[in-house]
Amino acid sequence: MSVRIGLFVIAALLLGAHFLRAGNFLLVTLCLATPLLFLYRKRWSLILLQLTAYGATATWLRAAVELVEFRQQAGRPWTAAALILGAVAVFTLVAGLLMNSRCLRERYPL
């Protein structure tokens, strides 16, 4: 279970770094505070964490598309950036999917 929580925390930190680079300190704060929902042992908090991971995945995919479009227009190489952001999106998606595991559902009752 600690691996599942650790993966989610890493995904939240990565998203926080993304928003920090953009200068959006409100979203950085939310990204850093989101893993604190693990301390509240109710099923709704687990569902909210999972939905947050899915939203973060969409954010990474949108950032990848925007970056690829920008680099293509500038005539710069874009494949490495697309692969890196795609990998981060998959990592975040897996972290969200792992929130639906049996051990976490048992620990966070209805």
C-alpha positions in Angstrom: 0.0 0.0 0.0 2.8 2.4 0.7 4.1 2.0 -2.9 0.7 3.1 -4.2 0.6 6.1 -2.0 4.2 6.9 -2.8 3.5 6.8 -6.5 0.6 9.2 -6.1 2.7 11.6 -4.0 5.4 11.6 -6.7 2.8 12.3 -9.4 1.4 15.2 -7.3 4.9 16.6 -6.8 5.6 16.4 -10.6 2.4 18.2 -11.3 3.2 20.8 -8.7 6.6 21.4 -10.4 4.8 21.8 -13.7 2.6 24.5 -12.2 5.5 26.1 -10.4 7.3 26.5 -13.7 4.2 28.2 -15.0 4.1 30.5 -12.0 0.7 29.3 -10.7 1.3 29.2 -7.0 -2.3 28.4 -6.1 -2.2 25.2 -8.1 1.2 24.4 -6.7 -0.3 24.6 -3.2 -3.2 22.4 -4.1 -0.8 19.8 -5.6 1.2 19.7 -2.4 -1.9 19.5 -0.2 -3.7 16.9 -2.2 -1.8 13.9 -0.7 -2.9 15.0 2.7 -6.3 13.5 1.8 -4.7 10.1 2.5 -4.9 11.0 6.2 -8.7 11.2 6.0 -9.9 7.6 5.9 -13.2 7.9 4.0 -14.1 6.5 0.6 -14.9 9.9 -0.8 -11.3 11.1 -0.2 -10.0 8.1 -2.1 -12.3 8.8 -5.0 -11.3 12.4 -5.0 -7.6 11.4 -5.1 -8.3 9.1 -8.0 -10.2 11.8 -9.9 -7.3 14.2 -9.2 -4.9 11.8 -10.8 -7.1 11.5 -13.9 -7.3 15.2 -14.2 -3.5 15.5 -13.8 -3.2 12.9 -16.6 -5.3 15.1 -18.9 -3.2 18.1 -17.9 0.0 16.3 -18.9 -1.5 15.2 -22.2 -2.6 18.7 -23.0 0.8 20.1 -22.1 2.4 17.5 -24.4 0.1 18.4 -27.3 0.8 22.1 -26.8 4.6 21.6 -26.6 4.7 19.4 -29.7 2.7 21.9 -31.7 5.0 24.7 -30.5 8.2 22.8 -31.4 6.8 21.7 -34.8 6.0 25.3 -35.6 9.5 26.5 -34.5 11.1 23.7 -36.6 12.7 22.2 -33.5 12.8 18.5 -32.5 9.8 17.4 -30.5 9.9 13.6 -30.1 11.9 13.5 -26.9 9.6 16.0 -25.2 6.5 14.1 -26.4 7.9 10.8 -25.0 8.9 12.4 -21.7 5.5 14.0 -21.2 3.7 10.9 -22.4 5.6 8.8 -19.9 4.7 11.2 -17.1 1.1 11.1 -18.2 1.1 7.3 -18.1 2.8 7.3 -14.7 0.1 9.6 -13.3 -2.6 7.5 -14.8 -1.2 4.3 -13.2 -1.0 6.1 -9.9 -4.7 6.9 -10.2 -5.6 3.4 -11.3 -3.8 2.0 -8.3 -6.0 4.0 -6.0 -8.8 1.5 -6.9 -6.9 -1.5 -5.4 -8.5 -3.8 -2.9 -6.1 -2.9 0.0 -6.9 0.8 -0.3 -10.6 0.2 -0.6 -10.5 -1.8 2.6 -8.6 0.9 4.4 -11.0 3.6 3.2 -14.5 2.4 4.1 -17.8 3.8 2.8 
